[in-house]
């Protein structure tokens, strides 16, 4: 069993067995038929993955890791907020007629700020500090900009990354205000574990520990039977995540820079309804 499977199974069982339902509350998300999308949740889940041991991708269901990394590069490398620059369609429901999701995600990472060393956006500041100030305890990003929330199609869910160098290892913490466990949990874990590996490689470091902090970890009412079906699948060994070792510039990574070798996963072909 992969570590990702072990953690996901434990999280979902805890939510289903001990979670709190919001059925007595007026909730924002709706299903496509207009019905309220209620959830059962746990508050304050913290998961730790040792990237030096294995890559945290699920095997009890397939995670479309190439699409996940493509979205990550769309946000962190292209710093885009337009879905026309994204290969998948996960953001289409929140885009306007021009393809924009407003001043969200990649837009926030691309805003330049003034520092003593010069003007840099948040990504370039991280890259600069990892190379020149690895002992810093200030290497972080935050895209939850209150001044721009009214111009975002969706408030950021995964909103903050904190990086910390310990010896020759790069550790990272992802803070997430809200997590749809079925559709997005391992998708986000794969993305930000891969990001940690990318940043480590171009900074001359080794991947260390990736920590995922979720404030509101939930399963939607119509997702419960789907989650139960997935939890019944037989876990398989963790595959190997491989990055092209010749890439030494963060902005030269492409989806083709990565391989997941010996990835075996259980089948799951049911359509998953998405609450918007």
FENKA-V404285 format. One record per backbone hydrogen bond with DSSP energy under -1.0 kcal/mol. CO is the residue of the C=O (numbers start at 1). NH is the residue of the N-H. Records with the same first field share a line. If there is no record, write none. Layout:
CO = NH, NH
This chain:
2 = 6
3 = 7
4 = 8
5 = 9
6 = 10
7 = 11
8 = 12
9 = 13
10 = 14
11 = 15
12 = 16
13 = 17
14 = 18
15 = 19
20 = 41
22 = 25
29 = 37
30 = 276
31 = 34
35 = 31
38 = 221
39 = 22
40 = 219
41 = 20
42 = 217
45 = 214
47 = 212
49 = 210
50 = 53, 54
55 = 57
59 = 266
63 = 65
64 = 68
65 = 69
66 = 70
67 = 71
68 = 72
69 = 73
70 = 74
71 = 75
72 = 76
73 = 77, 78
74 = 80
81 = 101
82 = 85
83 = 86
89 = 92
91 = 94
92 = 95
96 = 99
99 = 83
100 = 96
101 = 153
102 = 104
104 = 107
105 = 109
106 = 110
113 = 120
115 = 118
118 = 115
120 = 113
121 = 125
122 = 126
123 = 127
124 = 128
125 = 129
126 = 130
127 = 131
128 = 132
129 = 133
133 = 136
138 = 140
139 = 163
141 = 161
143 = 145
145 = 148
148 = 151
149 = 152
151 = 103
157 = 177
159 = 143
160 = 175
161 = 141
162 = 173
164 = 171
166 = 169
168 = 206
169 = 166
170 = 208
171 = 164
172 = 211
173 = 162
174 = 213
175 = 159, 160
176 = 215
179 = 218
180 = 184
184 = 188
185 = 189
186 = 190
187 = 191
188 = 192
189 = 193
190 = 194
191 = 195
192 = 196
193 = 197
194 = 198
195 = 199
196 = 200
197 = 201
198 = 202
200 = 205
201 = 204
206 = 170
208 = 51
209 = 172
210 = 49
211 = 174
212 = 47
213 = 176
214 = 45
215 = 44
216 = 179
217 = 42
218 = 181
219 = 40
220 = 223
223 = 227
224 = 228
225 = 229
226 = 230
227 = 231
230 = 233
240 = 261
242 = 259
244 = 247
249 = 252
250 = 253
254 = 257
255 = 258
257 = 244
259 = 242
261 = 240
